[in-house]
């Protein structure tokens, strides 16, 4: 566990790192957003399909 005296230093370091990341962030273009949305949708569909197939196998087997 962290020492009580080190907490302010760790907190300040965390805030500095957060500011650095925040400065690098930018809004994605429509093309980037669409690509991420499509990839996420495909992933969700594949996971749902895998779960459905597993549930069918379990129902049929038992």
Secondary structure as UniProt FT lines:
FT   HELIX           4..6
FT   HELIX           7..24
FT   HELIX           30..61
//
